[in-house]
Amino acid sequence: MSDAVMAKVRKFKDPEGAFLWAPPTAAAEVATILGKPVYNDDNMPAISAGAFPIAFGNFGRAYLIADRIGVRVLRDPYSSKPNVLFYTTKRVGGGVVNFEALKLLKIAAS
């Protein structure tokens, strides 16, 4: 979730009046909600009707990063005389492989 969404979620309480959000207990720790770690990403959408501002799940099981071994180098001796240019590319990709391990919270229309 984004920082703006986190600011609203930090105010949520359970029926006994305890906050659901807990601050980090040590310098190397992260904040938690109901004991689960919480990470901020400002690329997530803001709270609005029909938006999905919170992603919850085990991202290690849900998402696969495909990193192909090696770097391709293309030598270009013609474009910038008397210099030789080198273009390098690396193939990397990824995608969701287990939709059961990841859930998105949808905001209802008000």
N, C-alpha and C positions, 0 to 999 in steps of 0.2 A: 504494500500500500504506500501511497505518497505521504509526505509529511503533513499535508493538510488533512488527509483522512485519519492519520495517526493522532492528530490533535483532538479530533472528535471521539475516536475510539478510546482514548485514554480516560475519558470521563464516564465510560460505562461502568455500572456497578451490578453485582449479583443481588439476589433477593435479600441477603443479609446485610447489604450495604457496603460490602468490600469491593474495592476496585478490581476489575478483571485484568488490567494492565499492571505489571510489576516492573520497576526499574531494574537495571543491571545490578547484580550484587558485587561484582568486581570489575576491575578495569578492562579485562579481556572478555567479559561476558556481554550478552546482548539482552535487551528488554524482552519480556515474555507476556503472552496473553494466555491465561489458564495453563501456565506451565510450558507452553510451546514458544520457541524463539520467533521474534518478529524482526523483519528487515524492511527498510524503507527503500523505495525506488520512485523517484519523481517522474518516471515515464508512465506510471500507472494513472488512470483517469481520476478526475475529481468526483465527488459525490454528486450525482444528478440522476434523474429518472431514467431507468433503463441501462445505466452504466454498470460496469463490473469493476469496482475500485479495489477489491480485496481478493487476492489469490491465496488459497490455503492448501497445504498438502506437503507431500514428500517430493521435493523437486529432484532429488537424486534418483528416485524410482520413476518419476513421471517424464523427465526430459532427457534426451540423449544428444550429446554433442559429438558430431562426427568430424574428426580431425585427421585428414589424410596425411600420411607420412611424406616428408620431402617438400622442397621448395623448387618451383620451376623458374629458371632464369633465361631470359631472352636478351641476347646481345644485339645492340643496334649501333653499328659503326657509321651509319649514313646520315642520320638526322641532325647531328650537332657537330659538324666538323670544327676543329680537329679532335674533339672529345668523342669518347665512346660511351653511349648510354646503356645501362642495364635495367631491364624491367623484371621485377620478381613478383610471383604470384604464389599463393598458398590456398589450397581448397579446404574450406571449413564450412560446416553446416550443422543443422540441428533441428529437432522437432519433438513434439510430444509423442511418446511411445506407449504410455499407460495413462489413459484418461481417468481411470479409477483412483489414481494416486493424487489427483489435483482437482480442486473445486474452486469455482469463482463465485463470489457473492454478488448477486444482482440486486440493485436498488429498485424498489417498487415505485411506480408513479404515484405522486401524492395528489 
